[in-house]
């Protein structure tokens, strides 16, 4: 009897192994899917530069088993906003199109840059890699745009500016105007780098004009440098804001005194034929209607990405 039972067990094990081999893809998918389903993912810890408010396009989440395309966008925003450099999340087993949506989103650089515009520049990416396997395990790898030394130097400079031109008796609008005026009075548009970019040059450039370092520390800026500097300052005031971008330009949108308004330091610091340094306020705290009436070509934007502006 014992031999019969032993043979039956052996036969059953062999049959199970044969079954698993023949159906190996389904078995692996089932096992990996269930592992992913129940894998615990902790909310990423903030590095101190987190945005404490949500937007219509993306919101902070604590659910990292995504069930929809919007869930994916929310996870990417949450991870970037926290300042992490790597993170892993999972597709829920009920989300059949997850890997397809992940592939579509990870290949859409415009969409990813929109999310990047909604976090602190200190947490923004220079390079972002999203990889996923067929079982829904997804890894995000982030190379930051700003180094720790950049952040230290910029924060020190902003404190100097605040001590020089800002006081506690000012309203938020007055503080923003004082910072706006200071940056424009102490920087110029980096025409040389702008021309090089237009011509497709990838050479190293003399100034970090594409980052806040440019206008704040070096006196030269591109629109991205101006808008980063302003966003860092607005974040310090805890004013809801983000950057709006199109293919050719980027500027700031903020919520103040009950309405969303635009600021564009680039266009308030125009390039002149005689190289004189002008300070304008044509693009300072204006509505979307006012913005588009002044120049619809350079300030066009996709409303579905920036619904607050509409």
N, C-alpha and C positions, 0 to 999 in steps of 0.2 A: 504493500500500500504506500509506504513512504517513497519507494522508487517511482511509483506512478505519479504521486503528487509532485515530486521533484521534476519529473519529465514534463508535467503539465505547466509548472511554473516556468521552466526553461523555454518551452514552446511559446508560452504567452509573452515572455520577454522578447523572444526572437520576432514574433509576430508584431509586437509593439514597435520594435526597432525598424522592421521593414515598413510598417505603416508610416512612421515618422520620416523615414528616408524618402518614401514616395511622395509624401505630402509636406516635405521639409519647408517649402516656402510659406505655406499656410500656417504651419506650426510656429515657425520663427516669427511671422507677423503677429500671430495671436499672443505669443509670449511677450514679445517686445511691446506690443500695443498695450497689454495689461500692465507691464512694468511702467511704461510711460504714464498710463492712466493714474497710477497710484504713487508716482514719484513725488515726494514732497519738495516744494521749491519755496525758499524763504524770500520775502520781499527784500530787494537790494537796499543796503544801507546808504544813507545820504553822505556825501562828502562835504556838506556845509553850504553848497551853492544850489540847492534844490529850489525849484519854483513851487510855491505853496498854493497855486491856483490852477484850475483846469480850464481848457478852452473847448469850443464846440467841436473842433476837428479831432482832438485827442484828449484823453483824460488819464489820470493816474489810476493804476489798477493794482490789486493784490492777488489776482487770479492768473496764474501762469500756466494753466492748461487751457489753451485758447480754443474757442468754439466758433469763431467767426473772423472775417477779415478785419473788422474793427477791433476785435480783441488783439490781433497781431500788432496793429498800429499803436494801440494803447500800451502794449508791453514794450515795444521799441521806445516809445516816448518815456515810459517809466524808467527804463534802464538808462537811457541817455540822461534824463533829468537827475538821476541819483548820482551820476558821476562815475559809474562803474566802467571798467575796461574790458570785462568779459562777463557773460551771463548765459545760463542755459534754461530754456523753457520747453514745453511739450505741446503737441497737438492732442486735443481730446479725441478719444476714439470715435466719438459721434460726428466729428468734423471731417467729412469725406474729402473735401476740396482743399484741405489744409496745406499739403505740400505744394499744390499748384499755386495757391495764393501766396505762399511764402516765396516761391520762385519769382512770381510776378512782382511782388513788393521789393524783394532784394535787388531786382534788376532795374527798378525805377528810381534813378538818381534824383529826379526832380521831387518825387514824393518824399524820399528820405531827407532831402535838404529842407523841405518844408517843416518836417518834424524837428530837424536840427535847429531851425530858426526859432523854435519855441522853448528851447532850454537855454540856460545860462551859457554865454560864450565860453566860459571856463570848462563847461561840460560838453561842448560841441566837439564833433569828430572832424579829423582831417581825413581819416580812412575808416570805413565801416564794412565789416565782413559778416554776412549772415549765411550760415551753412546748415542744412538740414538733411537728415537721412530719410529713408523711405518709411521709417516707423514714427516719424514726427518729432524726434529729438532735434532741437534747434539750438545752435550756438551763435552768440553774438560776440564778435571781437572788435574792440574800438581802439583806434589810435587818436589820442587827443590833439586838438589844434594848439592848445596853450600848454606850455610847460609849467612846472611849479615855480620856476624862476620868473617866467613871464607874469604869472599871477601875483607874485610877491611885488614885483616892480610896479605893475599897474595899480594895485591896491594902494601902494605907498604914494603914487602920483595922484590918485583920486583924493586921498586924504589931504594932500597938499593943496589941491584945487579947492576942496571944500573949505579948508581953513582960510583960504585967500578970498573967496568970492561968495561964500554962503554963510548965513547965520540962522539961528533958530527962529527968529521973528518972521522969516520968509514963508510964504505959502509954498506948496509943492510946485505950482506953476512957476513961481519966481525962482525957485531953486533950479528947476529944469532949464529955464531961460538963461540963468547965470552960467550953468554948465555948458549949454549950447553955445553961448557967446564966447566963453573962454576957449573952448576947443577950436572954434572957427578962427579966432584971433591968433591962435598959436600954431596953426597948421595950414598947409596948402594941399591942393589936390595933386597927387603924384601922376602928372601927365606922362612922364617917361615910361613908368610901369604900365599905365593904362594903354599906351600905344603898343608896347611890347606884347601885352596880352591880346590886343586886337589883331596883331600880326601873327599870333600863334606861338610866340616865343616861350620857351620853358626855362630860359636861363635864370640863374640866381640874380636877385635884384638887391639894390643897395639898402632899401628900407623895407621894414615889415608893414608896409602901408595897407595890406589886406587884413591886418589884425588891429586891435586897439592899441598895441604898442606904437603903431605908426603915428597917429595923431597925438597921442598923449605923451610919448617919450621921444619921438624922432622928428615930429613936425611935418610929416607927410602921410597922406591918407588916400585910400580908395573908398568907394562907397561902403564896402564891407568893414573897413576899419572904423569909419565914422559911426556906422550903425552898431558895431560891437561896443564901442566906447559908450555910446548912449544907452544901450541895453544894460551894460554892467552898472551904470549909474542909476538907471530906473529900478533895477533889481535891488539896489541898496536902499532905495526909498520904499521898497515893497509895493510898487505900483504895477498892476497887471499890464503886461506888454509882451510883444514879440516882434520879430522882424518880418517884413513882407518882401518878397523877391519875385522878379521875373527873369527872363534870360539875360537881361542887360543891366539890371539895377537892383539895389536893395536899400530899404529904409525902415523906419520904426513906426509902430502903431502902439498906442497906449490908452488905458482907460483912466480917465480923470474927471472928477466933478460930474459923474453920471453919463459920460459919453466917450466913445472911442475916437481918438484923434491921431493924425499923422504928424510925424516930424521927419524932415529930410535935411540933415546937415550938409550933405553933398551939394544940394541945389541952393542952400543958403550960403555956401562958400564958393561962389562961381569963379571959373577961370576967366581972367581978363587979358586983353591984348597987351596991356602995358605992365602986366604982372603985379598990379596993385591988389592988396588984400581986402576984399569987400566983405562986409557982414550984412546979410539980409535976414528977414523974418517972413518971407513969402510962404515958406513951407514949415512954419512953426505952429504946431497945435491947430491944424486945420481939419475940417471934415472931409469925408471921401468926395462929396460933391465939389467942394472947393478945390481939392487936389486934382480931380479929373478935368475940371474946367481950365486949370492952368496948363496942364500938359498930359494929354491922354496917352500919348505914345510911350513915354518913358515910365509912366506910373501905372500901366495896366497890370492887372493881376487876376488870378483865377479865384473867383468868389467862393467856390466850394472848399478851397483850402483855407481861406481867411474870412469866414462868415461874419466875424465881429466887425469887419470893415464895411459890410454891406448893410 
